[in-house]
Amino acid sequence: MSPSSSTSRAIVRFANLTLGYNRHPAVHHLHGEIAAGSLLAIVGPNGAGKSTLLKGISGELRPLQGSLELLGVQRRQIAYLTQQLTLDSSFPMVVHDFVAMGLWHEIGAFGSVHRALRRRIDAAIDLVGLHGLESRPIGALSGGQLQRAHFARVVLQDAPLVLLDEPYGAIDAASVRDLAALVRHWHDEGRTVIAVLHDLEHVRQEYPETLLLAREIIARGDSASVLSDENLLRARQIAEGGGDEAHAAICHANQESG
Amino acid sequence: MSELLANVPLLSPFVEFGFMRRALAGCLALSLGATPVGVFLMLRRMSLAGDAMSHAILPGAAVGYLIAGLSLPAMTIGGLVAGLSVAVLSGGVARNSVIKEDASLATFYLISLSAGVLIISLRGSSVDLLHVLFGSVLALDDATLLLLAAFTSLSVVALALGLRLFVLEGCDPAFLARVSRLGPLAHYGFMVLLVLNLVAGFHALGTLMAVGIMILPAAAARLWVCNIGPLLLIAVLIAIAGSFVGLLLSYYMNLPAGPAIVLTLGGLYALSLALGTLGPLASRWRSGWHFER
């Protein structure tokens, strides 16, 4: 992956973008673009549509309306760490093999894992602080270790665009510190990182740019000014105000499908 | 040489009798082909789906039987068609309606099973029904043995080629869907392998017993290892051991061979539960030590 030094080139562009489920919008009428190489936090109350937006960018969710374009990056080049881990951790597999999955784009179903690739797998495992646990079953890892393993897999995916959905949900402070350093490292390499986060203090410290979302864009720009009390209050009001409407829409959808 | 082997009590039945050698060869083929598929069935939490699929084969085999009698090609083709249809139809219903996957599979296999029993009883005798339900591992002829070997060889090769795909589809299908377009191929390819092995297995062990040589060795092996490579190997070894011992028990104690093999595998599973390093007893002992220290 050749990192781009230009920060003006857009990597994601959306116009009048509305995303949702069962024809009911979760976020609506978004305009804007995300510059290649940015380190962007997406913040907002529950139900604001943060994860939905990531799903839209990853291509898992098609726009109900408007458009979302990826520029200079293929959908399969995106590394996407979802909030609910999709891994079946009871599957009999060791850390080394799990992390090696990140090499799929290079080796596919049939390519061999030669010595150079093995070294990269080991390096990725070292980088996330799991050295010595290579042959431990994934089912025997703690929550923090499992998340570190997921980050190591992302390292091997070598993706120009990295999407992280609440990556620090249930892990200890030391793991958060180490993984945040890794995210900074990705940023320094010129990768674009978009992360959904809840810890505003963490966002202020680590993320130069923030998008505040409450089913629509409340504010966008440098983190300190976006995360003002006034903006946060407005986001909460909009999210809560929309709550009843959203609930009614869901009941309606259930009646339709039932 | 064979005279020497004939004096070894555990080998003499296989040396003396052709039908015992054929039975052993058929079981070895199934151990190599069907058992690894069983390992993936178990890991995908589809053990009971395997059972349901084995019943779904019945009406196809029965229609083949209705048309051509106890004919190998007719019953095989019928079984393949019925099995693959149920796999595709039940998957389609589950994805496009409020009926969930397990219920969808259950409905199709119940209809299939009853249709199969009905068709056989229209034309055949209860002996024929028993043949289809419980197989006839001690009466494998050349053609059946060749068919069994061909299907299971195909399965071994396909599984070896697609191993990485099947592993990824089993442990993190969402990740596979993001990095590759091969997810559906892995899913349907696996169902094809399942049906192939069930059809191969039903000639030897019958539709009801064929799943036994898939799931029991897989579950037993899982109690010893927690890495997929060794798991596949140990499951196959357990299947081979169970087949060998089961056939001997059937010979010396005059038991029906299919159930004897599956019950032996059941015994090996029970043994693994008791002694396996990942079994419930072992983990209890381990935690006991932990507290003592």
Interface residues (C-beta under 8 A of the other chain):
Chain A: S58 E60 R76 I78 Y80 T82 T86 L87 D88 F91 P92 M93 V94 D97 F98 M101 W104 H105 G108 A109 F110 P137 G139 A140 Q157 S257 G258
Chain B: L43 V98 L161 G162 R164 L165 V167 L168 G170 C171 D172 P173 A174 F175 R178 V179 S180 L182 R222 V225 C226 N227 I228 L231
